[in-house]
Amino acid sequence: MSAFYLFNLQMNRIGLVLALLLPILANAGDWPNWRGPNYDGVSRERLPDDLPEKLPVLWRAQVGIGFSSVSVAGNRVLTMGNRKGTDTIHCLDARTGETIWRHDYPCELDPRYYEGGPSATPTIHEGSVYTLSKKGHVFCLRLANGEVDWQRQLTKDYGFELPEWSFASSPVIDGDLLLLNVGREGTALSRHNGKTLWKPSLQTAGYASFVPFAHRDSTHVLFSAKALLGINAVDGKVTWSHPRPSSRDVNAADPIVIGDRVLVSSSKGTELLEIGKEPNPIWNQRGLRWYFNAGVLVDQHLYSISGTTHRPTQLVCTSLATGEKIWSEDGFGSGALMAARDKLILFDKGTLTIFKANPDKFDLVHRQQIMTGKCWTVPILANGRVYCRNAAGDLACLALRE
């Protein structure tokens, strides 16, 4: 066998391996669920240091009224909105914004002191899309074509008590379980067929989503209507509880898990808890208040918008170790942010703001007006594109390079 033949054979094998790996590498920046792959609002992607003066808008789409963010897998973008009493689950092409498929079902807009519409974000997992509506509709759809594999209407099935602003949590997958903040201690369905596996209570739920927290007997932490709870998803048992009452039960911002500690925040302030046999507060900062959008943790510092919709808000940097405010920046509303390694991406009042994760000062990198209207939905970075939306359902996709 000639050396030339062996060389070609080896090159063909390398080419085959690369061909198999490329789809994986290309999708390394997927954002398949609310708060991202690690449920912490932090992307593994790195923003370029040489951003253009104006990021090009690749496309715009109208997806209906609501506050649902986007989930991205490859070139498929999932989000939700409402038009004239009909919820729509949209699957769009990430390259063009064109509709690949959509699924419609009747659901109230339910505007209560705000525009209304879906608040949850779709979850993409192993070729399926899982969604929860404000009124308890749960769908499992095929990512390929939008066909319904199964569906439930939990309020109709069980008579769950709705929170004041109805359900807002996004579905979380744990093995074969689909976890939903429906009922005081949550509800688990089979992700394969929608069968109810446990539902300890029909009382009012909170608005946050389950967050993985493997500690002692806990598998997840849940910010419920009245308390922060440790949950064992196998049987739905509450493993520990820490009271967290808030005005009108608005416990909405997802907790952040840091090892065996949990940071939890609402309009009443923020606590860092060490979870032993019982939750032990490390610090309590009443001046740091997350209303419905959680902050992010980068290099032992928290970056977030602090305040509520009816009080002044600030962009703040807080020390994780002490809870002390390090710096603050005025001029922001009730928008949201995410992290991309050493930079933060914030969307508020229709403006995209990118700044460095710098605990010494507000270190602006980029600012660009994208749209108008109320913008409470967190921006998403996925596969080199940034997605922003407003309450009216205007969705914009921006490229990070010209």
C-alpha positions, 0 to 999 in steps of 0.5 A, spaced: 500 500 500 503 506 497 504 512 502 500 516 497 494 512 498 495 511 506 495 519 506 489 520 502 485 515 506 487 518 513 485 525 510 478 522 508 477 520 515 479 526 518 474 530 513 469 525 515 470 526 522 470 534 521 463 533 517 460 530 523 463 535 528 461 541 524 454 541 526 456 540 533 461 546 533 456 550 529 451 550 534 456 551 540 452 557 541 445 555 542 440 558 547 435 552 548 431 554 554 430 560 558 436 563 562 440 559 557 444 552 557 446 553 565 440 556 567 444 562 569 443 567 564 451 567 561 453 565 554 459 561 553 460 565 546 465 571 546 463 578 543 468 581 538 472 586 541 471 590 534 464 591 534 462 595 528 459 602 530 452 600 528 450 592 528 446 590 522 439 588 523 439 582 519 431 581 519 425 583 523 419 579 525 412 581 528 410 575 533 404 578 537 403 581 544 407 578 550 414 578 553 416 571 551 424 571 550 427 566 544 430 559 544 435 558 539 437 551 536 441 551 530 437 555 525 431 555 529 428 560 533 422 559 538 418 564 541 411 566 543 406 572 542 398 573 542 393 576 537 386 577 538 385 572 543 390 567 540 397 565 542 402 563 537 408 559 538 413 561 532 418 557 529 423 562 525 429 561 521 435 564 524 438 567 518 432 570 515 426 571 520 421 567 515 416 562 519 418 555 518 412 553 522 407 556 527 402 553 532 396 557 534 391 556 540 385 560 543 388 563 550 386 570 553 391 576 552 389 578 559 392 585 560 392 587 567 396 593 568 400 591 562 400 589 555 399 581 557 400 575 552 405 570 554 410 571 559 414 564 558 419 562 553 419 555 549 424 550 551 427 546 546 430 539 548 432 533 544 428 535 537 421 537 541 419 544 543 415 545 550 411 551 552 406 553 558 401 559 557 398 564 562 392 559 563 396 553 563 396 550 556 402 545 556 404 543 549 410 538 546 411 540 539 416 537 534 421 541 532 422 539 525 415 541 523 411 543 529 406 537 530 403 536 536 406 530 540 401 531 546 398 537 550 395 539 556 390 544 559 392 544 567 387 549 570 381 545 566 384 538 569 385 540 576 383 547 577 389 550 579 389 557 582 392 562 578 397 567 580 394 575 579 398 575 573 397 568 571 403 563 569 409 565 567 414 560 568 418 557 563 418 549 562 425 546 565 427 539 563 430 534 568 431 527 565 424 524 563 421 530 567 418 536 565 418 541 571 413 547 571 411 552 576 404 551 577 401 550 584 405 552 590 410 547 590 410 546 582 408 540 578 412 535 574 409 532 567 412 526 563 416 530 558 414 524 553 407 523 554 404 529 558 402 524 564 402 528 571 407 525 575 406 529 581 402 536 583 403 537 591 398 543 591 393 547 587 395 553 591 397 560 587 404 559 584 410 564 583 412 566 577 420 564 577 422 557 573 425 551 576 433 552 577 437 546 578 440 545 585 443 538 586 444 539 594 443 534 599 436 531 598 434 537 593 435 537 585 432 544 584 430 550 587 424 554 586 422 561 588 414 560 589 409 565 591 411 565 599 417 562 599 424 559 596 423 552 596 428 546 595 425 541 591 426 533 590 424 532 583 423 525 583 417 525 588 416 533 588 417 533 596 419 540 599 426 538 602 427 545 605 423 552 605 425 559 606 420 564 607 420 570 602 413 574 602 413 579 597 408 584 595 402 581 591 406 575 591 411 577 585 416 572 586 418 572 579 426 573 578 430 566 578 434 565 583 442 564 582 445 558 584 453 558 587 455 551 589 451 550 596 449 557 596 443 560 593 441 568 591 434 570 591 431 577 590 424 580 589 422 587 591 423 586 598 430 586 597 436 580 596 439 575 600 445 570 599 443 564 603 448 558 605 444 551 604 445 547 610 440 543 614 436 549 614 438 556 609 442 560 613 443 568 611 450 570 609 447 577 607 441 581 606 441 587 602 434 591 601 437 596 597 438 591 591 431 589 588 430 584 582 422 585 580 421 580 575 428 580 571 434 576 574 441 579 574 447 575 572 454 573 576 460 574 573 467 573 576 464 574 583 460 580 581 452 581 580 450 585 574 443 587 574 437 592 574 435 594 581 428 597 582 420 596 580 416 598 574 413 603 579 419 606 582 426 609 580 431 603 577 438 603 576 443 598 573 448 596 579 454 592 580 454 588 587 459 584 590 457 577 591 461 577 597 458 582 601 452 584 598 455 592 597 453 596 591 459 598 588 457 602 582 450 604 579 448 607 573 441 611 572 437 612 566 434 605 565 427 602 566 425 595 567 429 592 562 433 585 562 440 583 561 445 577 560 452 575 560 457 573 554 463 571 558 466 578 560 461 583 557 454 584 558 448 585 553 442 589 556 436 591 552 431 597 555 427 602 552 428 599 545 436 600 546 441 595 546 447 596 551 453 592 551 458 594 557 464 590 560 464 586 566 468 591 570 467 592 577 471 598 577 466 602 573 460 602 568 465 601 562 460 602 555 462 598 549 456 599 544 449 603 545 444 602 539 437 604 538 433 598 535 426 599 536 421 603 541 415 601 546 416 597 552 422 592 553 422 588 559 424 582 555 431 579 556 436 580 550 439 573 547 445 572 544 446 565 540 450 563 534 453 570 533 446 573 533 443 578 538 435 577 539 431 583 542 423 584 542 418 589 545 411 588 548 408 589 542 411 583 539 417 586 534 422 582 534 429 584 531 435 579 530 442 583 529 449 580 527 455 581 531 459 583 525 458 587 518 
